[in-house]
Amino acid sequence: MRAWTWLAIGHLLTSIPLLLSTIGIPLGLANLKLIPISLLPLGARIVDAGDAGAFHRG
């Protein structure tokens, strides 16, 4: 697995106990909002493996 997959799983597992406590609810929701950001960071492009040069072509 890639590093960002483990980061997303970590955010998910961390948010569960936080959401169970009253004080931790805002932090748990913030952790859930970080999951999509960790899976697709800003500025990242997803291209096919056969078209790896597409990034350099623009």
C-alpha positions as a LaTeX table, in Angstrom:
\begin{tabular}{lrrr}
\hline
Residue & $x$ (\AA) & $y$ (\AA) & $z$ (\AA) \\
\hline
Met1 & 0.00 & 0.00 & 0.00 \\
Arg2 & 1.08 & 3.54 & $-0.64$ \\
Ala3 & 1.89 & 5.98 & 2.15 \\
Trp4 & $-1.21$ & 8.08 & 1.52 \\
Thr5 & $-3.43$ & 5.01 & 1.92 \\
Trp6 & $-1.99$ & 4.38 & 5.37 \\
Leu7 & $-2.44$ & 8.06 & 6.17 \\
Ala8 & $-6.14$ & 7.88 & 5.22 \\
Ile9 & $-6.61$ & 4.72 & 7.30 \\
Gly10 & $-4.91$ & 6.46 & 10.22 \\
His11 & $-7.28$ & 9.41 & 9.95 \\
Leu12 & $-10.26$ & 7.07 & 9.89 \\
Leu13 & $-9.10$ & 5.03 & 12.88 \\
Thr14 & $-8.25$ & 8.16 & 14.84 \\
Ser15 & $-11.62$ & 9.77 & 14.17 \\
Ile16 & $-13.63$ & 6.85 & 15.62 \\
Pro17 & $-12.62$ & 7.28 & 19.29 \\
Leu18 & $-12.71$ & 11.06 & 18.95 \\
Leu19 & $-16.30$ & 10.96 & 17.70 \\
Leu20 & $-17.32$ & 8.90 & 20.73 \\
Ser21 & $-16.42$ & 11.67 & 23.15 \\
Thr22 & $-18.27$ & 14.96 & 23.40 \\
Ile23 & $-15.15$ & 17.11 & 23.41 \\
Gly24 & $-13.55$ & 15.18 & 20.54 \\
Ile25 & $-16.43$ & 15.50 & 18.04 \\
Pro26 & $-14.99$ & 18.56 & 16.23 \\
Leu27 & $-11.58$ & 16.90 & 16.04 \\
Gly28 & $-13.10$ & 13.66 & 14.77 \\
Leu29 & $-14.97$ & 15.52 & 12.04 \\
Ala30 & $-11.77$ & 17.33 & 11.09 \\
Asn31 & $-10.01$ & 13.96 & 10.80 \\
Leu32 & $-12.75$ & 12.71 & 8.48 \\
Lys33 & $-12.33$ & 15.81 & 6.30 \\
Leu34 & $-8.61$ & 15.06 & 5.97 \\
Ile35 & $-9.20$ & 11.63 & 4.38 \\
Pro36 & $-9.92$ & 12.89 & 0.82 \\
Ile37 & $-7.05$ & 15.37 & 1.09 \\
Ser38 & $-4.62$ & 12.61 & 2.06 \\
Leu39 & $-5.79$ & 10.40 & $-0.83$ \\
Leu40 & $-5.49$ & 13.13 & $-3.47$ \\
Pro41 & $-3.15$ & 15.91 & $-2.38$ \\
Leu42 & $-3.36$ & 19.33 & $-3.99$ \\
Gly43 & $-1.67$ & 19.54 & $-7.35$ \\
Ala44 & $-1.61$ & 15.79 & $-7.93$ \\
Arg45 & $-2.56$ & 14.37 & $-11.30$ \\
Ile46 & $-3.69$ & 10.82 & $-11.89$ \\
Val47 & $-2.57$ & 9.44 & $-15.24$ \\
Asp48 & $-2.51$ & 5.97 & $-16.76$ \\
Ala49 & 0.72 & 4.04 & $-16.32$ \\
Gly50 & 1.10 & 3.82 & $-20.10$ \\
Asp51 & 0.83 & 7.58 & $-20.45$ \\
Ala52 & 3.33 & 8.64 & $-17.81$ \\
Gly53 & 4.74 & 11.37 & $-20.04$ \\
Ala54 & 1.38 & 13.20 & $-20.11$ \\
Phe55 & 2.35 & 15.26 & $-17.09$ \\
His56 & 5.34 & 16.76 & $-18.87$ \\
Arg57 & 3.39 & 17.48 & $-22.05$ \\
Gly58 & 0.88 & 19.59 & $-20.13$ \\
\hline
\end{tabular}
